Amino acid sequence: MKGYIYTMYAGADPGHGWSMNDPIFGPVPTLGACVPNIRRAVVRGDYIFVVSGRVPGERQFVVGGFKVAEKINALSALKRFPQNGLQITPSGQVVGNVIVSPDGTQHPLDEHSNFASRVENYLVGTDPSYFETRTQYNVARSETLDVLSGLFGKRGDRVFDIIGRHRKMDKDQVNDLLSWIRTVKS
């Protein structure tokens, strides 16, 4: 077992009203459009963790993670998880992490140029551990830098200083991060 942790793009912070759209947490967590290199590398039993995106004046924080249960392609994902198809919320945010239309072509709301490299390896997860409340977000925001510093043996003033855009994790690091998330949630 191994894990990966990565940061989302600027503004992607659930503590500031942003809807989690990739990954999508819940009883069956999924990751379908972002980080195709990580989705390609993971195998069943590995873990994926995500850090909030940058928001001016706020510290980024570990939002949560899940265990990889299976990999499928995007068209299969659309059939199994139609609620995860791309759509626009009333506030104008594009949500969903299935980037194909029912005919298998690129969904019009997916504006990325690397479509072909992103349609494979849609991750279906199990055992999600993620923060859901304002109190949990605040605790995670205040502790994430110290937790990541301890996990990776590297100090920094920002998440990027410690993990860059993404970082591979060993079994002990995965277990320690899961333990911390569960402690904050309890």
N, CA, C and O atoms as a DFTB+ gen file, in Angstrom:
744 C
 N C O
     1  1       0.844      -1.181       0.000
     2  2       0.000       0.000       0.000
     3  2       0.885       1.238       0.000
     4  3       1.904       1.313       0.686
     5  1       0.448       2.205      -0.801
     6  2       1.093       3.507      -0.822
     7  2      -0.013       4.551      -0.910
     8  3      -1.194       4.216      -1.006
     9  1       0.377       5.796      -0.876
    10  2      -0.598       6.868      -0.984
    11  2      -0.025       8.026      -1.764
    12  3       1.178       8.103      -2.016
    13  1      -0.905       8.915      -2.137
    14  2      -0.529      10.156      -2.796
    15  2      -1.338      11.274      -2.168
    16  3      -2.506      11.099      -1.821
    17  1      -0.699      12.424      -2.028
    18  2      -1.387      13.618      -1.558
    19  2      -1.127      14.715      -2.574
    20  3       0.001      14.882      -3.040
    21  1      -2.162      15.459      -2.918
    22  2      -1.992      16.526      -3.901
    23  2      -2.828      17.734      -3.506
    24  3      -3.764      17.622      -2.714
    25  1      -2.480      18.892      -4.067
    26  2      -3.228      20.112      -3.788
    27  2      -4.164      20.431      -4.949
    28  3      -3.843      20.206      -6.115
    29  1      -5.317      20.956      -4.597
    30  2      -6.284      21.391      -5.603
    31  2      -5.892      22.776      -6.104
    32  3      -4.963      23.395      -5.585
    33  1      -6.594      23.244      -7.097
    34  2      -6.292      24.526      -7.721
    35  2      -6.773      25.697      -6.858
    36  3      -7.583      25.518      -5.948
    37  1      -6.268      26.884      -7.153
    38  2      -6.591      28.086      -6.388
    39  2      -8.100      28.272      -6.257
    40  3      -8.844      28.146      -7.230
    41  1      -8.533      28.574      -5.037
    42  2      -9.942      28.820      -4.755
    43  2     -10.723      27.585      -4.347
    44  3     -11.831      27.704      -3.824
    45  1     -10.172      26.407      -4.572
    46  2     -10.883      25.157      -4.260
    47  2     -10.754      24.872      -2.758
    48  3      -9.905      24.089      -2.333
    49  1     -11.600      25.513      -1.977
    50  2     -11.546      25.413      -0.525
    51  2     -12.969      25.239       0.002
    52  3     -13.759      26.181      -0.035
    53  1     -13.307      24.034       0.498
    54  2     -14.669      23.816       0.983
    55  2     -15.028      24.674       2.190
    56  3     -16.209      24.845       2.493
    57  1     -14.035      25.213       2.879
    58  2     -14.301      26.117       3.991
    59  2     -14.751      27.493       3.537
    60  3     -15.150      28.323       4.354
    61  1     -14.690      27.737       2.229
    62  2     -15.108      29.014       1.654
    63  2     -16.212      28.822       0.628
    64  3     -16.293      29.569      -0.347
    65  1     -17.057      27.830       0.840
    66  2     -18.233      27.640       0.006
    67  2     -18.014      26.915      -1.306
    68  3     -18.947      26.786      -2.100
    69  1     -16.811      26.443      -1.551
    70  2     -16.537      25.725      -2.790
    71  2     -17.030      24.292      -2.649
    72  3     -16.723      23.633      -1.655
    73  1     -17.780      23.802      -3.614
    74  2     -18.289      22.425      -3.587
    75  2     -17.213      21.471      -4.073
    76  3     -16.650      21.652      -5.153
    77  1     -16.933      20.465      -3.277
    78  2     -15.936      19.460      -3.675
    79  2     -16.434      18.744      -4.919
    80  3     -17.478      18.092      -4.894
    81  1     -15.675      18.868      -6.021
    82  2     -16.110      18.225      -7.252
    83  2     -15.108      17.230      -7.819
    84  3     -15.443      16.487      -8.742
    85  1     -13.903      17.197      -7.298
    86  2     -12.949      16.171      -7.724
    87  2     -11.748      16.216      -6.797
    88  3     -10.829      17.006      -7.016
    89  1     -11.738      15.396      -5.781
    90  2     -12.625      14.263      -5.584
    91  2     -14.001      14.679      -5.072
    92  3     -14.205      15.785      -4.571
    93  1     -14.921      13.754      -5.219
    94  2     -16.238      13.882      -4.618
    95  2     -16.256      12.898      -3.461
    96  3     -16.128      11.690      -3.655
    97  1     -16.419      13.431      -2.248
    98  2     -16.501      12.567      -1.072
    99  2     -17.951      12.191      -0.823
   100  3     -18.863      12.830      -1.348
   101  1     -18.160      11.176      -0.040
   102  2     -19.481      10.662       0.287
   103  2     -19.340       9.185       0.542
   104  3     -18.225       8.685       0.687
   105  1     -20.449       8.476       0.600
   106  2     -20.361       7.032       0.875
   107  2     -19.481       6.285      -0.130
   108  3     -18.773       5.347       0.235
   109  1     -19.532       6.712      -1.411
   110  2     -18.666       6.130      -2.444
   111  2     -17.863       7.284      -3.047
   112  3     -18.336       7.949      -3.970
   113  1     -16.657       7.527      -2.536
   114  2     -15.858       8.629      -3.053
   115  2     -15.318       8.320      -4.452
   116  3     -15.083       7.163      -4.800
   117  1     -15.128       9.370      -5.239
   118  2     -14.617       9.197      -6.599
   119  2     -13.617      10.303      -6.942
   120  3     -13.654      11.397      -6.378
   121  1     -12.736       9.992      -7.868
   122  2     -11.791      10.961      -8.425
   123  2     -11.716      10.664      -9.911
   124  3     -11.295       9.576     -10.306
   125  1     -12.124      11.630     -10.748
   126  2     -12.258      11.273     -12.140
   127  2     -11.631      12.169     -13.170
   128  3     -11.472      11.744     -14.315
   129  1     -11.263      13.389     -12.829
   130  2     -10.754      14.290     -13.857
   131  2      -9.373      14.837     -13.525
   132  3      -8.536      15.001     -14.413
   133  1      -9.138      15.115     -12.266
   134  2      -7.867      15.725     -11.850
   135  2      -6.756      14.687     -11.744
   136  3      -7.010      13.484     -11.702
   137  1      -5.551      15.167     -11.702
   138  2      -4.317      14.403     -11.497
   139  2      -4.285      13.053     -12.228
   140  3      -4.200      12.004     -11.590
   141  1      -4.355      13.080     -13.574
   142  2      -4.335      11.815     -14.307
   143  2      -3.070      10.997     -14.052
   144  3      -3.103       9.768     -14.120
   145  1      -1.956      11.671     -13.759
   146  2      -0.716      10.940     -13.473
   147  2      -0.847      10.127     -12.189
   148  3      -0.358       8.999     -12.133
   149  1      -1.480      10.658     -11.176
   150  2      -1.682       9.924      -9.931
   151  2      -2.721       8.830     -10.130
   152  3      -2.539       7.712      -9.650
   153  1      -3.801       9.137     -10.828
   154  2      -4.831       8.113     -11.073
   155  2      -4.265       6.933     -11.845
   156  3      -4.669       5.792     -11.622
   157  1      -3.345       7.197     -12.741
   158  2      -2.704       6.125     -13.508
   159  2      -1.802       5.275     -12.610
   160  3      -1.721       4.060     -12.789
   161  1      -1.128       5.904     -11.650
   162  2      -0.129       5.216     -10.823
   163  2      -0.721       4.373      -9.690
   164  3      -0.126       3.370      -9.296
   165  1      -1.870       4.761      -9.169
   166  2      -2.411       4.034      -8.013
   167  2      -2.959       2.674      -8.414
   168  3      -3.344       2.437      -9.559
   169  1      -2.976       1.799      -7.429
   170  2      -3.587       0.482      -7.598
   171  2      -4.589       0.288      -6.469
   172  3      -4.623       1.050      -5.503
   173  1      -5.388      -0.731      -6.613
   174  2      -6.383      -1.049      -5.594
   175  2      -5.684      -1.182      -4.233
   176  3      -4.659      -1.854      -4.110
   177  1      -6.259      -0.529      -3.217
   178  2      -5.696      -0.566      -1.877
   179  2      -4.831       0.631      -1.533
   180  3      -4.519       0.851      -0.362
   181  1      -4.437       1.414      -2.539
   182  2      -3.691       2.648      -2.286
   183  2      -4.656       3.729      -1.784
   184  3      -5.875       3.576      -1.859
   185  1      -4.088       4.813      -1.276
   186  2      -4.880       5.934      -0.766
   187  2      -4.578       7.207      -1.536
   188  3      -3.464       7.425      -2.011
   189  1      -5.609       8.044      -1.645
   190  2      -5.516       9.365      -2.246
   191  2      -5.964      10.371      -1.188
   192  3      -7.014      10.202      -0.567
   193  1      -5.158      11.423      -0.985
   194  2      -5.517      12.513      -0.085
   195  2      -5.451      13.813      -0.868
   196  3      -4.683      13.939      -1.823
   197  1      -6.267      14.784      -0.453
   198  2      -6.323      16.053      -1.158
   199  2      -6.218      17.209      -0.162
   200  3      -6.736      17.153       0.953
   201  1      -5.522      18.263      -0.613
   202  2      -5.345      19.494       0.156
   203  2      -6.124      20.595      -0.551
   204  3      -6.146      20.653      -1.781
   205  1      -6.756      21.457       0.214
   206  2      -7.515      22.567      -0.363
   207  2      -6.628      23.443      -1.235
   208  3      -5.406      23.466      -1.087
   209  1      -7.265      24.154      -2.136
   210  2      -6.535      25.097      -2.983
   211  2      -6.244      26.389      -2.227
   212  3      -6.799      26.634      -1.156
   213  1      -5.380      27.200      -2.791
   214  2      -5.010      28.467      -2.161
   215  2      -6.166      29.456      -2.173
   216  3      -6.864      29.612      -3.175
   217  1      -6.353      30.120      -1.035
   218  2      -7.293      31.216      -0.885
   219  2      -6.523      32.328      -0.174
   220  3      -5.917      32.079       0.868
   221  1      -6.532      33.547      -0.712
   222  2      -5.767      34.624      -0.079
   223  2      -6.107      34.784       1.408
   224  3      -7.275      34.835       1.793
   225  1      -5.062      34.863       2.224
   226  2      -5.242      35.078       3.655
   227  2      -5.597      33.840       4.455
   228  3      -5.814      33.941       5.662
   229  1      -5.662      32.678       3.828
   230  2      -6.029      31.442       4.522
   231  2      -4.930      30.403       4.361
   232  3      -4.215      30.380       3.359
   233  1      -4.812      29.549       5.363
   234  2      -3.903      28.408       5.266
   235  2      -4.628      27.275       4.559
   236  3      -5.816      27.044       4.787
   237  1      -3.906      26.576       3.704
   238  2      -4.470      25.385       3.078
   239  2      -4.546      24.272       4.114
   240  3      -3.836      24.299       5.119
   241  1      -5.413      23.291       3.864
   242  2      -5.550      22.189       4.806
   243  2      -5.876      20.887       4.098
   244  3      -6.447      20.879       3.008
   245  1      -5.502      19.782       4.738
   246  2      -5.880      18.465       4.229
   247  2      -7.392      18.362       4.364
   248  3      -7.929      18.486       5.465
   249  1      -8.075      18.137       3.258
   250  2      -9.529      18.031       3.246
   251  2      -9.963      16.609       3.587
   252  3     -10.954      16.417       4.292
   253  1      -9.223      15.602       3.088
   254  2      -9.566      14.215       3.369
   255  2      -8.951      13.280       2.354
   256  3      -8.121      13.672       1.534
   257  1      -9.379      12.034       2.431
   258  2      -8.857      11.029       1.527
   259  2      -9.731       9.789       1.501
   260  3     -10.731       9.697       2.213
   261  1      -9.333       8.836       0.668
   262  2     -10.060       7.576       0.558
   263  2      -9.143       6.490       0.025
   264  3      -8.072       6.761      -0.519
   265  1      -9.589       5.259       0.194
   266  2      -8.880       4.083      -0.301
   267  2      -9.403       3.749      -1.702
   268  3     -10.611       3.768      -1.936
   269  1      -8.501       3.447      -2.619
   270  2      -8.892       3.104      -3.987
   271  2      -9.461       1.688      -4.011
   272  3      -8.798       0.738      -3.595
   273  1     -10.684       1.555      -4.497
   274  2     -11.332       0.247      -4.604
   275  2     -11.257      -0.306      -6.028
   276  3     -11.101      -1.511      -6.226
   277  1     -11.370       0.593      -7.024
   278  2     -11.307       0.146      -8.415
   279  2     -11.050       1.321      -9.345
   280  3     -11.219       2.485      -8.983
   281  1     -10.634       0.968     -10.562
   282  2     -10.460       1.933     -11.643
   283  2     -11.383       1.533     -12.783
   284  3     -11.452       0.364     -13.164
   285  1     -12.091       2.522     -13.323
   286  2     -12.953       2.284     -14.482
   287  2     -12.714       3.430     -15.466
   288  3     -11.997       4.378     -15.148
   289  1     -13.307       3.351     -16.654
   290  2     -13.170       4.474     -17.579
   291  2     -14.318       5.460     -17.364
   292  3     -15.293       5.144     -16.683
   293  1     -14.202       6.633     -17.937
   294  2     -15.159       7.709     -17.702
   295  2     -16.562       7.367     -18.199
   296  3     -17.541       7.765     -17.568
   297  1     -16.689       6.650     -19.299
   298  2     -18.020       6.297     -19.798
   299  2     -18.711       5.333     -18.836
   300  3     -19.910       5.461     -18.586
   301  1     -17.968       4.376     -18.298
   302  2     -18.528       3.484     -17.285
   303  2     -18.913       4.269     -16.032
   304  3     -19.922       3.979     -15.390
   305  1     -18.093       5.270     -15.692
   306  2     -18.390       6.106     -14.528
   307  2     -19.693       6.876     -14.726
   308  3     -20.485       7.004     -13.792
   309  1     -19.919       7.386     -15.928
   310  2     -21.150       8.123     -16.202
   311  2     -22.365       7.220     -16.019
   312  3     -23.394       7.656     -15.503
   313  1     -22.247       5.973     -16.439
   314  2     -23.359       5.032     -16.281
   315  2     -23.610       4.690     -14.811
   316  3     -24.761       4.588     -14.388
   317  1     -22.536       4.514     -14.029
   318  2     -22.670       4.163     -12.612
   319  2     -22.973       5.351     -11.716
   320  3     -23.692       5.228     -10.724
   321  1     -22.411       6.513     -12.078
   322  2     -22.540       7.703     -11.237
   323  2     -23.053       8.887     -12.059
   324  3     -22.348       9.888     -12.192
   325  1     -24.258       8.793     -12.611
   326  2     -24.747       9.891     -13.460
   327  2     -24.810      11.223     -12.713
   328  3     -24.705      12.284     -13.328
   329  1     -24.980      11.173     -11.398
   330  2     -25.011      12.395     -10.595
   331  2     -23.659      13.107     -10.587
   332  3     -23.581      14.277     -10.210
   333  1     -22.593      12.415     -10.998
   334  2     -21.259      13.016     -11.034
   335  2     -20.900      13.596     -12.398
   336  3     -19.772      14.042     -12.611
   337  1     -21.858      13.590     -13.316
   338  2     -21.619      14.212     -14.617
   339  2     -21.455      15.714     -14.457
   340  3     -22.005      16.309     -13.530
   341  1     -20.704      16.323     -15.355
   342  2     -20.457      17.757     -15.270
   343  2     -21.750      18.550     -15.411
   344  3     -22.605      18.240     -16.241
   345  1     -21.869      19.580     -14.578
   346  2     -23.009      20.487     -14.615
   347  2     -22.615      21.797     -13.948
   348  3     -21.587      21.870     -13.275
   349  1     -23.422      22.820     -14.131
   350  2     -23.154      24.129     -13.541
   351  2     -24.161      24.382     -12.427
   352  3     -25.367      24.218     -12.611
   353  1     -23.641      24.789     -11.254
   354  2     -24.515      25.124     -10.127
   355  2     -25.121      26.512     -10.351
   356  3     -24.628      27.268     -11.189
   357  1     -26.170      26.854      -9.622
   358  2     -26.733      28.207      -9.738
   359  2     -25.713      29.321      -9.457
   360  3     -25.852      30.435      -9.962
   361  1     -24.681      29.013      -8.644
   362  2     -23.657      30.022      -8.351
   363  2     -22.610      30.120      -9.466
   364  3     -21.731      30.980      -9.415
   365  1     -22.699      29.241     -10.473
   366  2     -21.786      29.293     -11.607
   367  2     -20.601      28.347     -11.534
   368  3     -19.777      28.329     -12.449
   369  1     -20.491      27.544     -10.447
   370  2     -19.383      26.599     -10.339
   371  2     -19.680      25.355     -11.159
   372  3     -20.787      24.820     -11.102
   373  1     -18.695      24.891     -11.921
   374  2     -18.815      23.618     -12.617
   375  2     -18.538      22.526     -11.589
   376  3     -17.495      22.526     -10.934
   377  1     -19.475      21.602     -11.455
   378  2     -19.309      20.491     -10.522
   379  2     -19.429      19.176     -11.281
   380  3     -19.931      19.121     -12.403
   381  1     -18.954      18.127     -10.633
   382  2     -18.964      16.806     -11.239
   383  2     -17.555      16.438     -11.670
   384  3     -16.709      17.305     -11.888
   385  1     -17.314      15.130     -11.789
   386  2     -15.972      14.687     -12.183
   387  2     -16.001      13.627     -13.270
   388  3     -15.015      12.921     -13.479
   389  1     -17.124      13.512     -13.961
   390  2     -17.208      12.638     -15.131
   391  2     -17.182      13.559     -16.346
   392  3     -18.105      14.344     -16.563
   393  1     -16.117      13.453     -17.132
   394  2     -15.835      14.441     -18.181
   395  2     -16.318      14.035     -19.571
   396  3     -15.973      14.682     -20.560
   397  1     -17.117      12.967     -19.653
   398  2     -17.619      12.534     -20.956
   399  2     -19.117      12.788     -21.073
   400  3     -19.836      12.867     -20.077
   401  1     -19.560      12.913     -22.315
   402  2     -20.983      12.954     -22.648
   403  2     -21.443      11.512     -22.834
   404  3     -20.604      10.618     -22.949
   405  1     -22.743      11.261     -22.866
   406  2     -23.230       9.888     -23.023
   407  2     -22.702       9.150     -24.258
   408  3     -22.679       7.919     -24.270
   409  1     -22.281       9.873     -25.289
   410  2     -21.738       9.205     -26.481
   411  2     -20.222       8.955     -26.372
   412  3     -19.605       8.467     -27.319
   413  1     -19.627       9.289     -25.219
   414  2     -18.205       9.037     -24.998
   415  2     -17.279      10.165     -25.420
   416  3     -16.066      10.066     -25.240
   417  1     -17.827      11.230     -25.976
   418  2     -17.003      12.371     -26.371
   419  2     -16.800      13.306     -25.182
   420  3     -17.463      13.183     -24.152
   421  1     -15.876      14.236     -25.349
   422  2     -15.575      15.195     -24.291
   423  2     -16.793      16.059     -23.989
   424  3     -17.396      16.634     -24.895
   425  1     -17.147      16.147     -22.716
   426  2     -18.288      16.966     -22.295
   427  2     -17.989      18.432     -22.596
   428  3     -16.856      18.869     -22.393
   429  1     -18.964      19.206     -23.073
   430  2     -18.721      20.610     -23.410
   431  2     -18.214      21.458     -22.228
   432  3     -17.537      22.464     -22.442
   433  1     -18.528      21.069     -21.007
   434  2     -18.055      21.831     -19.848
   435  2     -16.611      21.498     -19.458
   436  3     -16.020      22.186     -18.626
   437  1     -16.048      20.458     -20.049
   438  2     -14.646      20.112     -19.788
   439  2     -13.797      20.836     -20.824
   440  3     -13.790      20.480     -22.002
   441  1     -13.090      21.846     -20.369
   442  2     -12.327      22.689     -21.290
   443  2     -10.840      22.344     -21.332
   444  3     -10.059      23.101     -21.909
   445  1     -10.433      21.238     -20.746
   446  2      -9.019      20.849     -20.749
   447  2      -8.635      20.263     -22.108
   448  3      -9.444      19.613     -22.769
   449  1      -7.395      20.503     -22.508
   450  2      -6.943      20.025     -23.803
   451  2      -6.452      18.583     -23.770
   452  3      -6.278      17.970     -24.823
   453  1      -6.227      18.034     -22.587
   454  2      -5.676      16.675     -22.474
   455  2      -6.756      15.626     -22.204
   456  3      -6.552      14.713     -21.404
   457  1      -7.880      15.756     -22.857
   458  2      -9.024      14.870     -22.645
   459  2      -8.649      13.393     -22.756
   460  3      -9.013      12.595     -21.892
   461  1      -7.929      13.028     -23.805
   462  2      -7.611      11.612     -24.045
   463  2      -6.847      10.991     -22.882
   464  3      -7.032       9.810     -22.588
   465  1      -5.998      11.757     -22.220
   466  2      -5.225      11.196     -21.102
   467  2      -6.015      11.192     -19.794
   468  3      -5.539      10.673     -18.784
   469  1      -7.206      11.764     -19.809
   470  2      -7.981      11.881     -18.573
   471  2      -9.216      10.987     -18.523
   472  3      -9.874      10.933     -17.484
   473  1      -9.558      10.286     -19.600
   474  2     -10.785       9.486     -19.603
   475  2     -10.606       8.110     -18.967
   476  3     -11.587       7.463     -18.600
   477  1      -9.370       7.665     -18.837
   478  2      -9.120       6.372     -18.193
   479  2      -8.849       6.587     -16.710
   480  3      -8.583       7.704     -16.267
   481  1      -8.921       5.512     -15.965
   482  2      -8.527       5.505     -14.555
   483  2      -9.397       6.381     -13.664
   484  3      -8.887       7.052     -12.767
   485  1     -10.700       6.380     -13.903
   486  2     -11.636       7.010     -12.982
   487  2     -11.600       6.157     -11.713
   488  3     -11.824       4.947     -11.765
   489  1     -11.318       6.791     -10.580
   490  2     -11.171       6.045      -9.329
   491  2     -12.460       5.998      -8.549
   492  3     -13.116       7.016      -8.324
   493  1     -12.808       4.800      -8.142
   494  2     -13.939       4.564      -7.246
   495  2     -13.326       4.132      -5.926
   496  3     -12.514       3.209      -5.878
   497  1     -13.720       4.802      -4.867
   498  2     -13.088       4.552      -3.580
   499  2     -13.982       3.900      -2.559
   500  3     -15.148       3.587      -2.800
   501  1     -13.373       3.711      -1.402
   502  2     -14.057       3.176      -0.230
   503  2     -13.397       3.803       0.993
   504  3     -12.353       4.445       0.877
   505  1     -13.992       3.623       2.143
   506  2     -13.430       4.107       3.406
   507  2     -13.024       5.578       3.374
   508  3     -11.879       5.901       3.692
   509  1     -13.932       6.473       2.999
   510  2     -13.549       7.886       2.974
   511  2     -13.366       8.451       4.383
   512  3     -14.108       8.110       5.304
   513  1     -12.378       9.309       4.531
   514  2     -12.154      10.074       5.762
   515  2     -11.935      11.512       5.333
   516  3     -10.930      11.832       4.698
   517  1     -12.877      12.381       5.681
   518  2     -12.782      13.768       5.238
   519  2     -13.487      14.690       6.210
   520  3     -14.359      14.277       6.975
   521  1     -13.083      15.956       6.160
   522  2     -13.660      16.960       7.041
   523  2     -14.918      17.544       6.413
   524  3     -14.982      17.766       5.204
   525  1     -15.928      17.792       7.268
   526  2     -17.233      18.218       6.767
   527  2     -17.803      19.452       7.436
   528  3     -18.758      20.037       6.925
   529  1     -17.247      19.863       8.560
   530  2     -17.854      20.972       9.303
   531  2     -16.878      22.143       9.416
   532  3     -15.670      21.977       9.248
   533  1     -17.411      23.306       9.697
   534  2     -16.591      24.514       9.879
   535  2     -15.560      24.280      10.976
   536  3     -14.400      24.662      10.820
   537  1     -15.961      23.656      12.087
   538  2     -15.029      23.386      13.189
   539  2     -13.901      22.470      12.729
   540  3     -12.737      22.726      13.035
   541  1     -14.227      21.412      12.002
   542  2     -13.200      20.497      11.492
   543  2     -12.274      21.218      10.509
   544  3     -11.059      21.020      10.551
   545  1     -12.828      22.043       9.634
   546  2     -12.002      22.802       8.696
   547  2     -11.017      23.685       9.460
   548  3      -9.837      23.747       9.115
   549  1     -11.507      24.370      10.501
   550  2     -10.644      25.283      11.250
   551  2      -9.515      24.548      11.964
   552  3      -8.373      25.006      11.961
   553  1      -9.837      23.398      12.579
   554  2      -8.792      22.616      13.248
   555  2      -7.787      22.115      12.214
   556  3      -6.578      22.226      12.413
   557  1      -8.288      21.568      11.116
   558  2      -7.400      21.056      10.063
   559  2      -6.538      22.180       9.497
   560  3      -5.353      21.977       9.230
   561  1      -7.113      23.347       9.314
   562  2      -6.379      24.496       8.779
   563  2      -5.223      24.876       9.722
   564  3      -4.133      25.227       9.272
   565  1      -5.481      24.799      11.025
   566  2      -4.451      25.201      11.992
   567  2      -3.382      24.127      12.194
   568  3      -2.276      24.448      12.630
   569  1      -3.680      22.865      11.890
   570  2      -2.747      21.778      12.178
   571  2      -2.058      21.175      10.952
   572  3      -1.051      20.483      11.103
   573  1      -2.561      21.413       9.770
   574  2      -2.053      20.733       8.574
   575  2      -0.552      20.914       8.358
   576  3       0.144      19.933       8.096
   577  1      -0.041      22.124       8.460
   578  2       1.392      22.325       8.212
   579  2       2.246      21.492       9.162
   580  3       3.225      20.876       8.738
   581  1       1.883      21.469      10.445
   582  2       2.652      20.675      11.406
   583  2       2.535      19.183      11.118
   584  3       3.514      18.445      11.224
   585  1       1.344      18.746      10.757
   586  2       1.139      17.320      10.454
   587  2       1.972      16.922       9.238
   588  3       2.685      15.919       9.276
   589  1       1.887      17.698       8.165
   590  2       2.649      17.373       6.958
   591  2       4.148      17.477       7.211
   592  3       4.917      16.662       6.702
   593  1       4.570      18.461       7.983
   594  2       5.995      18.582       8.334
   595  2       6.478      17.327       9.044
   596  3       7.559      16.815       8.752
   597  1       5.666      16.833       9.985
   598  2       6.032      15.614      10.695
   599  2       6.059      14.393       9.797
   600  3       6.951      13.552       9.916
   601  1       5.093      14.289       8.903
   602  2       5.026      13.132       8.001
   603  2       6.213      13.063       7.051
   604  3       6.760      11.988       6.807
   605  1       6.606      14.210       6.519
   606  2       7.620      14.226       5.474
   607  2       8.983      14.721       5.947
   608  3       9.930      14.772       5.161
   609  1       9.092      15.090       7.234
   610  2      10.373      15.524       7.775
   611  2      10.909      16.779       7.113
   612  3      12.115      16.928       6.917
   613  1       9.998      17.681       6.771
   614  2      10.384      18.896       6.070
   615  2       9.557      20.061       6.610
   616  3       8.334      19.958       6.706
   617  1      10.199      21.143       6.953
   618  2       9.505      22.335       7.446
   619  2       9.148      23.236       6.270
   620  3       9.783      23.194       5.216
   621  1       8.131      24.043       6.474
   622  2       7.751      25.009       5.458
   623  2       6.672      25.926       5.963
   624  3       5.957      25.597       6.910
   625  1       6.549      27.082       5.333
   626  2       5.511      28.046       5.692
   627  2       4.222      27.829       4.911
   628  3       3.178      28.391       5.242
   629  1       4.311      27.002       3.866
   630  2       3.149      26.711       3.021
   631  2       3.142      25.222       2.718
   632  3       4.178      24.560       2.781
   633  1       1.972      24.703       2.392
   634  2       1.865      23.294       2.008
   635  2       2.806      23.001       0.843
   636  3       3.462      21.959       0.824
   637  1       2.876      23.906      -0.120
   638  2       3.722      23.700      -1.293
   639  2       5.184      23.488      -0.906
   640  3       5.889      22.714      -1.554
   641  1       5.640      24.166       0.141
   642  2       7.026      24.019       0.595
   643  2       7.310      22.591       1.059
   644  3       8.456      22.143       1.025
   645  1       6.279      21.885       1.488
   646  2       6.449      20.547       2.045
   647  2       6.178      19.456       1.016
   648  3       6.942      18.496       0.915
   649  1       5.092      19.596       0.250
   650  2       4.734      18.513      -0.677
   651  2       4.794      18.908      -2.149
   652  3       4.632      18.048      -3.015
   653  1       5.019      20.171      -2.452
   654  2       4.939      20.590      -3.847
   655  2       3.501      20.462      -4.332
   656  3       2.569      20.666      -3.554
   657  1       3.311      20.133      -5.578
   658  2       1.955      19.949      -6.135
   659  2       1.365      18.610      -5.693
   660  3       0.158      18.486      -5.485
   661  1       2.240      17.611      -5.554
   662  2       1.795      16.295      -5.080
   663  2       2.998      15.548      -4.529
   664  3       4.147      15.913      -4.779
   665  1       2.712      14.502      -3.780
   666  2       3.795      13.743      -3.159
   667  2       3.327      12.318      -2.902
   668  3       2.172      12.081      -2.548
   669  1       4.228      11.392      -3.083
   670  2       3.967       9.988      -2.793
   671  2       4.131       9.753      -1.287
   672  3       4.920      10.430      -0.628
   673  1       3.383       8.796      -0.758
   674  2       3.414       8.495       0.666
   675  2       3.635       6.995       0.860
   676  3       3.174       6.178       0.063
   677  1       4.347       6.653       1.927
   678  2       4.488       5.236       2.256
   679  2       3.362       4.811       3.217
   680  3       2.554       5.634       3.644
   681  1       3.328       3.538       3.539
   682  2       2.261       2.974       4.365
   683  2       2.153       3.670       5.716
   684  3       1.048       3.978       6.162
   685  1       3.283       3.922       6.374
   686  2       3.252       4.574       7.690
   687  2       2.705       5.995       7.587
   688  3       1.928       6.426       8.439
   689  1       3.106       6.719       6.552
   690  2       2.594       8.081       6.363
   691  2       1.090       8.072       6.117
   692  3       0.370       8.920       6.643
   693  1       0.613       7.120       5.320
   694  2      -0.824       6.989       5.075
   695  2      -1.552       6.727       6.392
   696  3      -2.536       7.397       6.704
   697  1      -1.074       5.767       7.153
   698  2      -1.737       5.427       8.414
   699  2      -1.708       6.582       9.411
   700  3      -2.687       6.814      10.120
   701  1      -0.595       7.306       9.469
   702  2      -0.504       8.455      10.379
   703  2      -1.463       9.569       9.966
   704  3      -2.087      10.194      10.823
   705  1      -1.586       9.821       8.668
   706  2      -2.501      10.861       8.209
   707  2      -3.951      10.461       8.462
   708  3      -4.757      11.293       8.877
   709  1      -4.289       9.207       8.218
   710  2      -5.648       8.723       8.511
   711  2      -5.951       8.856      10.002
   712  3      -7.051       9.265      10.376
   713  1      -4.999       8.519      10.842
   714  2      -5.187       8.617      12.283
   715  2      -5.458      10.062      12.701
   716  3      -6.344      10.327      13.513
   717  1      -4.688      10.989      12.141
   718  2      -4.886      12.403      12.450
   719  2      -6.284      12.872      12.007
   720  3      -6.977      13.548      12.766
   721  1      -6.691      12.518      10.796
   722  2      -8.024      12.925      10.307
   723  2      -9.105      12.396      11.235
   724  3     -10.023      13.129      11.603
   725  1      -9.002      11.139      11.613
   726  2     -10.020      10.545      12.503
   727  2     -10.029      11.203      13.868
   728  3     -11.087      11.362      14.477
   729  1      -8.856      11.586      14.355
   730  2      -8.778      12.275      15.653
   731  2      -9.469      13.637      15.589
   732  3     -10.232      13.989      16.489
   733  1      -9.209      14.392      14.544
   734  2      -9.843      15.695      14.392
   735  2     -11.362      15.544      14.278
   736  3     -12.112      16.347      14.833
   737  1     -11.806      14.524      13.562
   738  2     -13.249      14.313      13.373
   739  2     -13.955      13.899      14.653
   740  3     -15.154      14.137      14.801
   741  1     -13.227      13.279      15.582
   742  2     -13.874      12.808      16.814
   743  2     -13.842      13.852      17.862
   744  3     -14.340      13.633      18.966
